[in-house]
Amino acid sequence: MPEDPIIRPWRTSDAPALLRHRRAASDLERELPPMADVSQARAAIEAWPADRRFAIVHNGVAIGGIGVTRMDRLNQVGWVSYWMSHQGRGKGWTKRGLATIADWMLFLSPQPLFRLEAGHRVDNLASARVAEFAGFLPEGIERQKLAYHGQRFDTRRLARLRTDPVPRYEPLELQFT
């Protein structure tokens, strides 16, 4: 059984891996900014807040990411996104990683949130399973919200509140050093 990955803020040294993943998976076009070379990947990482953009790292290599964006501090709300490279998919690491970050953002961060929101295309069942495992509850369908290559897709909105039941899972190690 492979050793579990860790979660930590992105580092500029992760730029080559980030660029490789961005180029390898067309489904990451919504999760990652365009980048043509390592310097652009490094610039993207430098722009990300260390307390809201996390790398999932296995054997020293970033293989996935979780971000908390669209922060509304007044209402204590954030939007969460997540992705995993092909080599890390199917191992449960994205599920456990999202649950770990959700718990940290809702209960442990210096400025905890009350609500985390997530969404996925209705045809993306893997993303649905990740969010549900991490304790996100469905709130409804947003009709034809996203456009990919000229085609419109419905999305499913989910949220996890600080007052919702905490899922039972084995958290991934979260490192801030």
Stockholm file with secondary structure:
# STOCKHOLM 1.0

chainA/1-177         MPEDPIIRPWRTSDAPALLRHRRAASDLERELPPMADVSQARAAIEAWPADRRFAIVHNGVAIGGIGVTRMDRLNQVGWVSYWMSHQGRGKGWTKRGLATIADWMLFLSPQPLFRLEAGHRVDNLASARVAEFAGFLPEGIERQKLAYHGQRFDTRRLARLRTDPVPRYEPLELQFT
#=GR chainA/1-177 SS CCCCCEEEECCGGGHHHHHHHHHHCGGGTTTSCCCSSHHHHHHHHHHSCTTTEEEEEETTEEEEEEEEEEEETTTTEEEEEEEECGGGTTSSHHHHHHHHHHHIIIIISSSCCSEEEEEEETTCHHHHHHHHHTTCEEEEEEEEEEEETTEEEEEEEEEEETTSCCCCCCCCEECCC
#=GC SS_cons         CCCCCEEEECCGGGHHHHHHHHHHCGGGTTTSCCCSSHHHHHHHHHHSCTTTEEEEEETTEEEEEEEEEEEETTTTEEEEEEEECGGGTTSSHHHHHHHHHHHIIIIISSSCCSEEEEEEETTCHHHHHHHHHTTCEEEEEEEEEEEETTEEEEEEEEEEETTSCCCCCCCCEECCC
//
